[in-house]
Every structure is written in C-alpha cells, then in structure tokens.
Amino acid sequence: MKSNKVVVKMVAPPKDGAAIVPRIREIIAELGEDPEREGLLRTPERSAKALRFLTSGYEMSLNQIVNGALFDVKYDEMVVVRDIEFYSMCEHHMLPFFGKMHVAYLPKDKVIGLSKIPRIVDMFARRLQVQERLTQEVAETIKSVLDPKGVAVVCHARHFCMMMRGVEKQHSGTMTSAMLGDFRTHKETRDEFLALLQTRTNDF
Ligand SMILES: [Zn+2]
C-alpha cells in the first residue's frame, strides 16, 4: 500500500536562491555562453528565483493550506473540481511538464473548501516530480484529510522533455489516474466521474 506516504517530511531549504546563483552562472559558462554579456548578467538571479518558486511546494504545509476549511455535512454526492491547471518539473530532466488535473471525491461526513483542492495540487506540482506520483500524492492527500468514501484524480499533461527533445510527437499527452475507495471498487462511480469529465466546459 502506498497510503500515508504522502505526508513526506521535508528538510526546509533556505528560502532565498542565493546559493544557486553562482552555480547557474557556472552552468551558463559551461554551456559556452558569456555570463558577463549584458542579456545574461542578471540571469543567474532570475533563474535561481524561478527555480525556488517552481519548487516552492517543498515549503508548503498541508495544515496551512487546509487551515480548518473542513466542514461537516450530510452531503454524499460526488464533488468534482475539474480543469485545475498545474505546472510542474520532471525530476528526470528538470524540464517543465504542465496540464490539467481533475479531482473528485465522495464525502463521508466532511467536505473541504473547494479552493483548497487547487492549492493541494500546487503543493505537489511545485516540486521535482513524475506525473504518476503527482497524481497519486494528490489523491492520497485528499484521502488523508477528508477520509472520504473515495477519491479520483485524473491528470493530463505534456512534458517538455518529450516535446523539446523530439522523443515523442509535439502534441502527444500523457494521462495518469489514481482511483481510491469507491472509485476503485465501484465501476458505476468511476464511470460517473469519467462521464463528467467528458462534458464540455462551456456546458456549465
Ligand atoms: Zn523528463
């Protein structure tokens, strides 16, 4: 079982990217460029800052994100949050991958503020990731927070490491999913969710 692996203990890195700056400068030089050239002068600082932001999920805490936005309800219909945009970095090449995530859960006795779900997605997306683990971590986290009857996450993404390096066709996407609880065991529940994903956005 992969459960509970999600609440990973992270050693919080220092918040500024100062230590990264000279290394980026070295990389630029190693690539055959002149780091002193006008256009590149401040690139190490900017790049370090960008890297810090793109991996800021390591510094986010689930407790801070959820921040008490859990509500007791007698609602037991499926809750679906669709089309959550995310941007992440593949851990194999440190190149971006990005796409959309669709999250659903079946409440048992609690729901979470809807705005919290995209923030949970960001917390895991803004790390060095693989798409499969990102999908699983979002699902397991929602499970751990809400103890719902089931959680489903579907993730579509495009990977720069495939698109830019010509490994696969430009427009190929990768889809991953994680189905927990009723979404795994009840075909009708899973089908209902998957059918909802087929509905066009402007039908809402
Ligand atoms: Zn990659």
Boltz pocket constraint, residues with backbone or C-beta under 6 A from the ligand:
constraints:
  - pocket:
      binder: B
      contacts: [[A, 90], [A, 91], [A, 92], [A, 93], [A, 94], [A, 95], [A, 159], [A, 161], [A, 162]]
      max_distance: 6.0
